[in-house]
């Protein structure tokens, strides 16, 4: 009894209230259920067809060094560590907050990110530069003793506040710091900033794509804004 026009009406109703990308995610589930009803269950001879809503590309912000210095002045120490790490690795905040010390080989300065923590569902091994390494080795309680790092810090989170894992670095403390610094930026824009700076510093496109875990150069280019 479900028809394409009825689904389109529902789409339009939802699009008034939420973003096009949200509508498309919800209707992707409906589309897969209808296809299953055709191919696996035989309930329908064919699935109703409906087009996707137009999605507005979010405006990306590239942090300048001046803005970065300004923002750092207002960030509390536990958030400053995360922001420095994000600007030097390009990792998403959902990945950063779930990093543990046993994922880091401090002698080789190599970070192993398991597949389940990556959006692309592929594990990633990335080298840390001196700034990112320093952030990892100097936690909120002081310098981490390099002897026996893997054993006594196993499963211990790298980024903590009062000894507990930080859940959302983009919460109230981040918003207050942005407001005081007078900078309109999303936490995800730190990833845009890292990608742009890496290209400007001469890092090969293919290597930036690998470190950013993008599946194609086209996806990577969406993150870069070269002036």
C-alpha positions as CSV (number, residue, x, y, z in Angstrom):
1,X,0.0,0.0,0.0
2,X,3.0,2.3,0.2
3,X,3.6,4.4,-2.9
4,X,6.4,6.6,-4.1
5,X,4.3,9.8,-3.9
6,X,3.3,9.1,-0.2
7,X,7.0,8.6,0.7
8,X,7.8,11.9,-1.1
9,X,5.1,13.7,1.0
10,X,6.7,12.2,4.1
11,X,10.1,13.4,2.9
12,X,8.9,16.9,2.4
13,X,7.2,17.0,5.8
14,X,10.4,15.9,7.5
15,X,12.6,18.3,5.4
16,X,10.7,21.3,6.9
17,X,11.8,20.2,10.4
18,X,15.3,18.8,10.0
19,X,18.3,19.1,7.6
20,X,18.4,17.3,4.2
21,X,21.2,15.1,5.4
22,X,19.1,13.9,8.4
23,X,16.2,13.1,6.1
24,X,18.5,11.2,3.7
25,X,19.9,9.1,6.5
26,X,16.4,8.2,7.8
27,X,15.2,7.4,4.4
28,X,18.2,5.2,3.6
29,X,16.9,2.9,6.3
30,X,13.4,2.9,4.7
31,X,15.0,2.3,1.3
32,X,16.9,-0.7,2.6
33,X,13.8,-2.2,4.3
34,X,11.8,-1.8,1.1
35,X,14.5,-3.5,-1.0
36,X,14.7,-6.3,1.5
37,X,10.9,-6.7,1.1
38,X,11.4,-7.2,-2.6
39,X,14.6,-9.3,-2.7
40,X,14.5,-11.4,0.5
41,X,10.8,-11.6,1.6
42,X,8.9,-11.3,-1.7
43,X,6.3,-9.0,-0.1
44,X,6.7,-6.5,-3.0
45,X,7.2,-6.9,-6.7
46,X,9.2,-3.7,-6.7
47,X,10.2,-1.0,-4.2
48,X,8.8,2.5,-4.4
49,X,11.4,5.0,-5.7
50,X,12.1,8.4,-4.3
51,X,14.9,10.9,-4.7
52,X,17.3,12.2,-2.0
53,X,16.9,15.6,-0.5
54,X,19.5,18.2,-1.4
55,X,22.2,18.5,1.2
56,X,23.9,21.8,2.0
57,X,27.6,21.5,2.3
58,X,28.7,22.7,5.7
59,X,30.9,25.8,5.5
60,X,34.4,24.8,6.6
61,X,36.6,27.0,8.7
62,X,40.4,26.9,8.5
63,X,42.0,28.1,11.7
64,X,44.7,30.7,11.3
65,X,47.8,30.6,13.5
66,X,46.6,33.9,15.0
67,X,43.2,32.4,15.8
68,X,44.8,29.3,17.2
69,X,46.9,31.2,19.6
70,X,43.9,33.2,20.7
71,X,41.8,30.1,21.2
72,X,44.5,28.4,23.2
73,X,44.6,31.2,25.7
74,X,41.0,30.4,26.7
75,X,41.1,26.6,26.6
76,X,41.4,24.7,29.9
77,X,44.5,22.5,30.0
78,X,42.6,19.2,29.4
79,X,41.0,20.6,26.2
80,X,44.2,22.3,25.1
81,X,45.9,18.8,24.9
82,X,43.1,17.5,22.7
83,X,43.1,20.5,20.4
84,X,46.9,20.3,19.9
85,X,46.6,16.6,19.2
86,X,43.8,17.1,16.7
87,X,45.7,19.8,14.8
88,X,48.7,17.6,14.5
89,X,47.0,14.3,13.6
90,X,43.7,15.2,11.9
91,X,41.9,12.5,13.8
92,X,38.2,12.9,14.6
93,X,37.2,13.7,18.1
94,X,35.2,10.5,18.5
95,X,38.5,8.6,17.7
96,X,40.7,10.8,19.9
97,X,38.6,10.5,23.1
98,X,38.7,6.7,22.8
99,X,42.5,6.3,22.5
100,X,44.3,4.3,25.1
101,X,48.0,4.2,26.0
102,X,48.4,0.6,24.8
103,X,47.6,1.8,21.3
104,X,50.8,3.9,21.3
105,X,54.3,2.6,20.7
106,X,56.3,5.5,22.3
107,X,59.7,4.1,21.2
108,X,58.7,4.2,17.5
109,X,56.2,7.1,18.0
110,X,53.6,5.1,16.1
111,X,49.9,5.2,17.0
112,X,47.7,2.2,16.1
113,X,44.0,3.0,15.8
114,X,41.8,-0.1,15.6
115,X,39.3,-0.5,12.8
116,X,36.3,-0.3,15.2
117,X,37.3,3.3,16.1
118,X,37.6,4.5,12.5
119,X,34.7,5.8,10.5
120,X,36.0,3.9,7.4
121,X,36.2,0.7,9.6
122,X,39.9,0.1,8.7
123,X,42.7,0.2,11.2
124,X,45.2,3.0,10.9
125,X,48.8,3.3,11.9
126,X,50.1,6.8,12.0
127,X,53.4,8.4,13.1
128,X,53.2,11.2,15.7
129,X,55.2,14.3,15.3
130,X,57.0,15.9,18.3
131,X,54.0,18.0,19.3
132,X,51.5,15.1,19.3
133,X,54.1,12.8,21.0
134,X,54.6,15.4,23.8
135,X,50.8,15.7,24.3
136,X,50.6,11.9,24.8
137,X,53.6,11.6,27.1
138,X,52.5,14.6,29.2
139,X,49.1,13.8,30.6
140,X,47.1,15.8,33.1
141,X,49.0,14.4,36.0
142,X,52.5,15.1,34.6
143,X,55.0,13.3,32.5
144,X,54.4,9.6,31.7
145,X,57.4,7.4,32.6
146,X,58.4,5.7,29.4
147,X,59.6,2.6,31.3
148,X,56.9,0.0,31.2
149,X,54.5,2.3,29.5
150,X,52.5,-0.5,27.8
151,X,52.1,-2.6,30.9
152,X,51.0,-0.2,33.7
153,X,49.0,2.1,31.4
154,X,47.2,-0.7,29.4
155,X,43.7,0.4,28.5
156,X,44.2,3.7,30.3
157,X,42.7,6.6,28.3
158,X,45.2,9.1,27.0
159,X,42.9,12.1,27.3
160,X,41.3,12.6,30.7
161,X,39.8,15.2,33.0
162,X,40.2,14.6,36.8
163,X,41.3,11.1,35.9
164,X,38.2,10.2,33.9
165,X,38.0,9.7,30.1
166,X,36.8,12.8,28.3
167,X,33.6,12.0,26.5
168,X,32.9,15.2,24.4
169,X,35.7,17.8,23.9
170,X,33.2,19.9,22.0
171,X,30.9,20.5,25.0
172,X,30.4,23.6,27.2
173,X,34.1,24.3,28.0
174,X,34.9,24.3,24.3
175,X,31.9,26.6,23.5
176,X,32.9,29.0,26.3
177,X,36.5,29.2,25.0
178,X,35.3,29.9,21.5
179,X,33.0,32.6,22.6
180,X,35.7,34.3,24.7
181,X,38.2,34.1,21.9
182,X,35.6,35.5,19.4
183,X,36.1,32.5,17.0
184,X,33.2,30.7,15.3
185,X,34.6,27.2,14.6
186,X,33.4,23.6,15.0
187,X,35.6,21.0,16.6
188,X,35.5,19.1,13.2
189,X,37.1,22.2,11.6
190,X,40.4,21.2,13.3
191,X,40.5,18.3,10.9
192,X,40.0,20.6,8.0
193,X,42.8,22.8,9.3
194,X,45.1,19.8,9.7
195,X,44.5,18.7,6.1
196,X,45.0,22.2,4.7
197,X,48.1,22.8,6.6
198,X,49.6,19.4,5.7
199,X,49.1,20.2,2.0
200,X,50.5,23.7,2.4
201,X,53.6,22.3,4.1
202,X,54.3,20.0,1.1
203,X,53.0,16.7,2.4
204,X,52.1,14.5,-0.7
205,X,48.3,14.3,-1.4
206,X,48.3,10.5,-1.3
207,X,49.9,10.5,2.2
208,X,47.4,13.1,3.5
209,X,44.6,10.9,2.1
210,X,46.1,7.9,4.0
211,X,46.6,9.7,7.3
212,X,43.1,11.2,7.1
213,X,41.6,7.7,6.2
214,X,39.7,9.1,3.2
215,X,38.6,6.6,0.6
216,X,39.2,8.8,-2.4
217,X,41.1,12.0,-3.3
218,X,37.7,13.6,-4.0
219,X,36.6,13.1,-0.4
220,X,39.9,14.5,0.9
221,X,39.6,17.6,-1.3
222,X,36.4,18.5,0.5
223,X,38.4,19.1,3.6
224,X,41.1,21.3,2.0
225,X,40.9,25.0,1.5
226,X,44.1,26.3,-0.2
227,X,44.2,30.1,-0.5
